[in-house]
Amino acid sequence: MKFVLATVLVAGLCLVHADDYNATDVSRFTAKFSSVEHVHNDLEVFTNQQLEKSYDYLLLAFTFDKYDLNRPGFEKLYRKISDKAWEDTEGLIKYQAKRGLTVNINGVQSAVVGLLNEGKVGKTSLLDSDELSSLKLALSYEKILADESHRIHKKISHAHDKANCYDPDVAHYLDEEIIEYQSGVIRKLTGYIHNLNSIIEESNTKDMGIHMFDEYLEKAE
């Protein structure tokens, strides 16, 4: 009985894909399957956003590695986030290639830049940041990209009546490689903001408090 059922299933698959198997045009044979093409553009934009994030955080790290603002803890924090964004860029490119997609690296993504500017934190703010404002900027940046990854996840995780766009493989990749990290770094940055703000409010010991907080970051990161 099992043999007969297996034979029927295989026969059905062969009939369904007979045109593919008999095709002479080899370009029809790709690694694309399921509904990955439904989020091709979304993944490509998100990849470029991660690349842009890597450069932005590297610039932010340099802001705290100057003769007049030497904060090795903050520099280490932002360089670490920059490195992670670079790793995510590489990972996204490799994943899309594995799924048969190509990725165009096309520079600045206006979506992120525009949203940052709407919140009155633009590119020029990176160089003008102090300790607290840099943490606020970083948190805004992370939330923007977290919302974007959640939007893509939702788009690929729900089978709609008129569009078969369910692809659990993409959803799993985002869960494991992107979203879990994002929730952690957002929680961490939020804690840093509140802790540093409490230190700054103590005006008599503000400078010493910021110095000690930076030393904590250097050890914690």
N, C-alpha and C positions, 0 to 999 in steps of 0.2 A: 504493500500500500504506500509506504514512504517513498519507494523507488518510483512508483507511478506518479505520485504527487510532484516529486522533484523533476521528473521528466517533463511534466506538464508545465511547470513553472519555467524551466529552462527554455522549452519550446516557445512559450509566450514571450519571454525576453528576447529570444532570437527574432521572432516575428516583429516585435516592436522596434528593434534596432537594426533590422536587416538592411535598411538603406544606408546606415552608417557603416556597417561592416563591409558592404559591397562598394562603398564610395571609392572612386579613384583619386579624388582631390584630398590629399593628405592634410591640407589646412583645416579640414573639418574635424580632425582628431585633436582635441585640446584637453587640458586638465580642468576645464570649466564643468561644473555640475551643480545641481540643486539651484539655488537662487542667488548665487554670489554676484552675478551681474546686476542684480537689483540695487546693490549698494556699492557698485564699482566706483562711481563718482564720489560718493560719500567717503569711502576709504581713502581715495586718492587725495581729497582735500584735507582729511584728517592727518594723513601722512605728512603733507606739507606744513600743516599747523604744528605738528610735533617738531619738525625740522626748524621752523621759525622760533619755536619755544626754546630749543636748544641754544640758539644764538642769543636770544633775549636774556636768558638766565646767565649765559656766559658774560654778557655785557654787564649784567647786574652784579655778578661776582667781582668783576674788575672795579666796579664802583667802590667796593670796600677793600680794595688792595692798592690804595694810593697813599702818598706820603702824608696827606692831610686828613685821611679817613682810613685808618688801618684797623680793620676789624676781621681778623683771620677766621673767627667763628662764622660770621655772616658770609664771608667769601667761600668758606668750605660748604656751607649749606646750599648756596645757590649754584656752586659748581657741581655739586652732587646731583641736584635736580636737573641741571643742564646735561650732565652725562646720561642720566636716565632717559631724558627726552631723545637724545641721540640714539641710544640703544633701542628705544621704541620705534624710532624712524626706520632703523635697519630691520627690526623685527617685522614691522608692517610691510615693508617692501618685499622681504623674503616670503611672508605669508601670502601676499597677493600673487607673487610669482608662482608659488606652489599651487595656487588655485587657478592658474592660467591667465592671470590679469597682468597688464602692464601698468607702470606708474610713471606719470610725468611729474618731474620735480620742477615746479614753476615759480618758486620764490615766495614772496610775501603773500599771506592769506588775509585779504581785507576783512574777512569776517571777524577774526580775532582782534585785529588792530582797531576796527571800527567799534567793536563793543567796548574795548578798553578805553577808547577815546570818549565814548558816551559816558563812561564812568569817571571821566576827567583824569584818567591815568593813561597817557599815551607813551610813545617811544621815547620822547625827550625826558619823561619822568624817570626813566631807568637811570640816567646819569645824575639826576638831581635828587635821588632818593636818600633819605636818612634811614636809620635803623627801623623805626616803626612804620614809616610810609612804605618802605620796601616790602615788609611783611604783608601789609594790606594789599599792595599791588600784586604780590605773588599769589595771595589767596584769591583775588579776583580772577587772575589768569587761570588758576587751577579749576575754579568753578566753571568758567566758560568752557574749557575743554572737557570737563566732566559732563556737563550738560550735552555737549556734542556727542560724546561716546555713548551716553544713555539714549540719545535720540536715534543713533544708528542701531544700537542694540534693540530698541523697541521696533524699529522699522523691519528688522530681519527676524524678529522673534515671534511675530504674529502672522498667522495665515489669514489673509483677507479673502472675502468672497470673490472679488473680481481680479485679484492678483495673487498668484501663488508665490509669496515672497519669504517663505520660511526656510532658513538656513541655520540649523543648530551649530554647525561647525564655526561659522563666523561669530555667532553669539558666544560660544565657548571660548574662542580666542580672546575676544574683548573682555570677558569675565576674568580670565586667568592672567592676561598680560597687561591690561590697561586699567580696568575699572577698580579692581581690588587695590591697586597701588594708589589710584586717585583718591579713594575714600580715606586712605591712611594719611596721605600727605595733607589733605584738606583739614583733617582733624588735628594734625600736628601743628600746622601753621596757625590755626585758630587759637590753639593753646599758647603758642609763642606770642601772639598779638596781645592776649589778655595778660599774660605774665609780664611782658615788657611794659605795657601800659600802666600796670600797677607800680612798677619800678619808677617810671618817669614821673608819676604823680607825686612821688616823694622828692620834692625839689631840692631839699638839702643834701641828699645823697644820690642825685640823679646820675651824675657823671660816673661815679664809682659803681652804681648799680648797673648801668649799661655796659661798663667794662667787664663786670663779673658775669653778666648775662652772655656777653660775647665769648668769654672763656668757657662758659657752660656749653654753648653751641659747638665750640671747637672740640670739646670732649665727647659730646653727645652724637655729633654727626660723623 
